[in-house]
């Protein structure tokens, strides 16, 4: 569904459906991250440290630990690397 919406609106982007703990995020420019489980957040925070400068991470309900939000439109929080 998300891929077809990107195509319909002629937007450049890629939707990846993979295990978040095992996927490659090296080329990511924007990530939707909705997890609250501390074990997953801790593992992903380490992955996020390796992201390119300017990569945006959207969270729901609260910011990522160690990041100051750049924009808040509750319940969405925009964090930037």
N, C-alpha and C positions, 0 to 999 in steps of 0.2 A: 504494500500500500504506500509506504513512504517513498519507495523508488519511483512509483508511477506518478506521485505528486511532484517530485523533482522534475521528471521528464515533462509533465504537462505544463509546468510553469517555466520550463527551460532554464532551470537552475543548475549550476555546476555543483556537484556533490556526490558523495558516496555514502550509502547506508550499509553498515556492516553488522551482521547478526552472528556474533561469536561469543564464546565464553569470555567474559570481560577480563578474567585473570590470565588468559592465555593469548589474547589477541595482540597484534602489533599496532601500536599507536604512534609510531615514529612520524608519520606524515599527517597526523591529525591537526586540524585547525579549530575544531569545535567538537566537544564531547558532551552528551547528556548523561549525567551520572546520578542515579536515584537511590543508591544503596545506603542503608543505615547500619548494616551489620559491621561492628568494629573490626572484625578480622579482615573483611573485604576492604574497608576504608583504609586500613593500615597498609595492606599490600598495594592498593591502587595509588596511595599517596606516594609511595616509592617510585611507581611507574610514572606518575605525573611530574616528578622532579626531572625526568629525562625528556620531557616534551619541549618542543621548540618555543622560543620566546613569542608571546602574543597568543598562544593557544588558549581558547576560551573553554571553560568547563562549567556547564550549567548544572546546578544542584537544585534539589527541591527541599524546602522547609528550613534549610540552614546552610551556612558556608562550609567549605572544606576546612578541616583542621589545619591551621598554619597559613591560611590564605585570607586576605582581606577582600571582601566582595567589591567589584567595580560597579555593579548595578544591582538593584533589588526591585523586582516586581512580584511581590509575594503571591504565590509561594515559591517563585523561581528566583534563584540567586546566581548571578553571573560572577564567576571567579576567573582571573586571568593569570597565566604563567608569566 
